[in-house]
Amino acid sequence: MRKSPRAQAGGATELAESAWAIVLFCVACGAAAGALLPLLARLLLALPWAPLEGPAELLTSVPEPALTLATIALGALGGLLLGFWAVHESLSVRVADTHVTLAVRDSSQEFAREEVCACFRDGRQLVLLGPGGLELAREQCGLDWRRLADAFTAHGYRWEEQDPHRAEFRRWVPGTPGLPAGADALLRARARTREDEHGAEARELRGELLRLGVVVRDEDKRQYVRVVPGGGSGWPGTARPSGDGGV
């Protein structure tokens, strides 16, 4: 489902997921789920007691093959909408000898070569580190990790197999000592956005924490933090967001 790295003008390498592949995959999954819905409704009615018995009876009252055709069509439509959303949320990466560009949600960030000290995978996220260990970017990534690592190393960037600062993180709890002034309040606010950790508010709070020199990562619905001494004053360097959305 993922495309190979493509050489661009000037020797850059671009990695992006195939929009058509994403949409077709979601449509196929939605149609398959729709085809199974009548069967699941009949199985539900066969139980001695079952929740949603009324909707299941209403659904199975539609004669075949109209019922199955309708649920397949509705499932495919839902998959189509999900596919468009997935394409909108997918990350594309352009790696050149002089800069790195990350594009997602109709916006992009560009980082000069001298800003990017290391790159690595953290779960399903791509992370770029700047001087002093401050994070420049942390984005959900569905690209092939081996090809991504090869692209960065081919252009001379340092690719780490894991976060070189991982041992410095400690779990945050309200009132954790040693944090800069205002960081605890921001982390409390971010904890309330955990259901939408990649939403606009959570991203804005992460940015505010980085400005204070606090790096935050999520693990099992918990927040872990590390403080970069003297960090935050220059974040995010010369990154230049563009488009309507913020990154």
C-alpha positions as CSV (number, residue, x, y, z in Angstrom):
1,M,0.0,0.0,0.0
2,R,3.0,2.3,0.3
3,K,5.0,3.7,-2.4
4,S,8.8,3.4,-2.8
5,P,11.0,6.5,-2.3
6,R,11.0,8.7,-5.4
7,A,14.0,10.8,-6.5
8,Q,12.9,14.4,-7.1
9,A,14.5,17.3,-8.8
10,G,17.8,18.3,-7.1
11,G,18.4,14.8,-5.8
12,A,15.7,14.9,-3.1
13,T,13.8,11.8,-2.0
14,E,10.0,11.9,-1.4
15,L,8.1,9.3,0.5
16,A,4.3,9.3,0.5
17,E,1.5,6.8,0.8
18,S,-0.6,6.2,-2.3
19,A,-3.9,8.1,-1.9
20,W,-5.7,5.7,-4.3
21,A,-4.4,2.7,-2.4
22,I,-5.6,4.1,0.9
23,V,-9.1,5.0,-0.4
24,L,-9.6,1.7,-2.2
25,F,-8.5,-0.2,0.9
26,C,-11.0,1.7,3.1
27,V,-13.8,1.3,0.5
28,A,-13.2,-2.5,0.3
29,C,-13.2,-2.8,4.1
30,G,-16.4,-0.8,4.4
31,A,-18.1,-2.9,1.7
32,A,-17.0,-6.1,3.4
33,A,-18.4,-4.8,6.8
34,G,-21.6,-3.9,5.1
35,A,-22.0,-7.3,3.5
36,L,-21.6,-8.9,7.0
37,L,-24.1,-6.6,8.7
38,P,-27.3,-8.6,7.7
39,L,-25.7,-11.9,8.8
40,L,-24.7,-10.3,12.1
41,A,-28.3,-9.0,12.6
42,R,-29.8,-12.5,12.0
43,L,-27.3,-14.0,14.4
44,L,-28.2,-11.4,17.0
45,L,-31.9,-12.3,16.7
46,A,-31.2,-15.9,17.2
47,L,-29.9,-15.3,20.7
48,P,-32.3,-15.8,23.7
49,W,-31.6,-12.2,24.7
50,A,-29.8,-9.6,22.8
51,P,-29.3,-5.8,22.8
52,L,-30.5,-3.7,19.9
53,E,-33.1,-6.3,19.1
54,G,-35.5,-3.7,17.6
55,P,-33.0,-2.3,15.1
56,A,-31.9,-5.8,14.2
57,E,-35.6,-6.8,13.5
58,L,-36.1,-3.6,11.4
59,L,-32.9,-4.3,9.4
60,T,-33.8,-7.9,8.7
61,S,-37.4,-6.9,7.6
62,V,-35.9,-5.6,4.4
63,P,-36.1,-8.4,1.7
64,E,-33.0,-9.8,0.0
65,P,-31.1,-9.0,-2.1
66,A,-32.0,-5.4,-1.5
67,L,-30.8,-5.6,2.2
68,T,-27.4,-6.8,1.4
69,L,-26.9,-4.5,-1.6
70,A,-28.0,-1.5,0.5
71,T,-25.6,-2.4,3.4
72,I,-22.7,-3.0,1.0
73,A,-23.4,0.4,-0.6
74,L,-23.6,2.2,2.8
75,G,-20.4,0.4,4.0
76,A,-18.6,1.4,0.8
77,L,-19.7,5.0,1.2
78,G,-18.5,5.0,4.8
79,G,-15.2,3.5,3.7
80,L,-14.9,6.2,1.1
81,L,-15.3,9.0,3.6
82,L,-12.9,7.2,6.0
83,G,-10.4,6.9,3.1
84,F,-10.5,10.6,2.3
85,W,-9.9,11.4,6.0
86,A,-7.0,9.0,6.1
87,V,-5.4,10.6,3.1
88,H,-5.8,14.0,4.7
89,E,-4.1,12.7,7.9
90,S,-1.3,10.8,6.1
91,L,2.3,12.1,6.3
92,S,4.6,12.7,3.4
93,V,8.3,13.3,3.8
94,R,10.7,15.0,1.5
95,V,14.4,14.5,2.3
96,A,17.1,16.6,0.6
97,D,20.7,17.3,1.3
98,T,19.9,20.8,2.5
99,H,16.5,20.4,4.2
100,V,13.7,18.1,5.3
101,T,10.0,18.8,4.6
102,L,7.1,17.2,6.5
103,A,3.6,17.6,5.0
104,V,0.4,16.7,6.7
105,R,-3.1,18.1,7.1
106,D,-2.8,20.6,4.2
107,S,0.3,22.2,5.9
108,S,4.0,21.6,5.9
109,Q,7.1,22.2,8.0
110,E,10.6,22.7,6.5
111,F,13.8,22.1,8.6
112,A,17.2,23.2,7.4
113,R,19.9,20.5,7.4
114,E,21.8,22.1,10.3
115,E,18.7,22.0,12.5
116,V,18.2,18.3,12.3
117,C,20.6,16.5,14.6
118,A,18.8,13.1,14.6
119,C,15.8,11.3,13.3
120,F,14.1,8.1,14.8
121,R,11.0,6.1,15.1
122,D,9.0,6.2,18.3
123,G,6.2,3.7,18.0
124,R,4.2,4.9,15.0
125,Q,5.6,8.4,15.2
126,L,8.5,10.0,13.2
127,V,10.6,12.3,15.5
128,L,13.1,14.9,14.4
129,L,15.5,16.2,17.1
130,G,17.3,19.5,17.0
131,P,20.4,20.8,18.8
132,G,20.4,20.1,22.5
133,G,17.8,17.3,22.2
134,L,14.7,19.5,21.8
135,E,12.1,18.0,19.4
136,L,11.6,19.8,16.2
137,A,8.7,17.5,15.1
138,R,6.7,14.5,16.1
139,E,4.2,13.2,13.6
140,Q,2.1,10.0,13.1
141,C,3.7,8.1,10.3
142,G,2.4,5.2,8.2
143,L,5.4,5.1,5.8
144,D,7.7,2.1,5.5
145,W,10.2,2.7,8.3
146,R,13.1,0.9,6.6
147,R,12.7,3.0,3.4
148,L,12.4,6.1,5.5
149,A,15.6,5.3,7.4
150,D,17.4,4.6,4.1
151,A,16.2,7.9,2.7
152,F,17.5,9.9,5.7
153,T,20.9,8.1,5.8
154,A,21.3,8.4,2.0
155,H,21.2,12.2,2.4
156,G,23.6,12.2,5.3
157,Y,21.2,12.6,8.2
158,R,21.7,10.7,11.5
159,W,19.1,7.9,11.9
160,E,18.7,6.4,15.4
161,E,17.1,3.0,16.0
162,Q,15.5,4.5,19.1
163,D,15.2,7.8,21.0
164,P,18.7,8.6,22.3
165,H,17.1,10.5,25.2
166,R,14.6,7.8,26.1
167,A,16.3,7.1,29.5
168,E,15.8,10.8,30.5
169,F,12.0,10.7,30.4
170,R,10.0,10.3,33.7
171,R,6.3,9.9,34.2
172,W,4.4,13.1,34.8
173,V,2.0,13.4,37.7
174,P,0.4,16.6,38.9
175,G,2.9,18.6,40.9
176,T,6.0,16.8,39.4
177,P,9.0,18.8,40.7
178,G,11.7,20.2,38.5
179,L,9.5,21.5,35.7
180,P,9.7,25.1,34.4
181,A,7.0,27.5,35.6
182,G,3.7,26.9,33.7
183,A,4.6,23.4,32.5
184,D,2.5,21.6,35.1
185,A,-0.6,23.6,34.1
186,L,-0.1,22.8,30.5
187,L,0.4,19.1,31.2
188,R,-2.8,19.1,33.2
189,A,-4.6,20.7,30.3
190,R,-3.1,18.2,27.9
191,A,-4.2,15.3,30.1
192,R,-7.8,16.4,29.5
193,T,-7.3,16.1,25.8
194,R,-6.0,12.5,25.9
195,E,-9.0,11.2,23.9
196,D,-7.8,13.4,21.0
197,E,-4.1,13.4,21.6
198,H,-3.3,14.3,17.9
199,G,-6.0,17.0,17.7
200,A,-5.4,20.7,17.3
201,E,-5.6,21.5,21.0
202,A,-3.2,18.7,22.0
203,R,-0.7,19.8,19.3
204,E,-0.9,23.4,20.5
205,L,-0.2,22.3,24.1
206,R,2.7,20.2,22.9
207,G,4.1,23.3,21.2
208,E,3.7,25.4,24.3
209,L,5.6,22.8,26.3
210,L,8.4,22.7,23.8
211,R,8.7,26.5,24.1
212,L,9.3,26.0,27.8
213,G,11.9,23.3,27.0
214,V,9.7,20.4,28.0
215,V,9.5,17.3,25.7
216,V,6.5,15.1,26.2
217,R,5.7,11.7,24.9
218,D,2.7,9.4,25.4
219,E,2.8,5.8,26.4
220,D,-0.2,3.7,27.5
221,K,-2.4,6.8,28.0
222,R,0.3,8.3,30.3
223,Q,2.5,11.4,29.7
224,Y,6.3,11.2,30.1
225,V,8.4,14.3,30.2
226,R,12.0,15.4,30.0
227,V,13.4,18.9,30.4
228,V,16.0,20.2,28.0
229,P,18.4,22.6,29.9
230,G,18.2,26.0,28.3
231,G,15.9,24.6,25.7
232,G,12.8,26.2,24.2
233,S,14.0,29.6,23.4
234,G,14.7,28.9,19.8
235,W,11.9,26.4,19.1
236,P,11.1,25.5,16.4
237,G,14.1,27.1,14.7
238,T,13.5,28.1,11.1
239,A,10.5,25.8,10.6
240,R,8.0,27.5,8.3
241,P,4.5,26.2,8.5
242,S,2.3,26.8,5.5
243,G,-1.3,26.1,4.5
244,D,-4.4,26.5,6.6
245,G,-3.6,24.0,9.4
246,G,-0.9,24.2,12.1
247,V,1.6,21.5,12.6
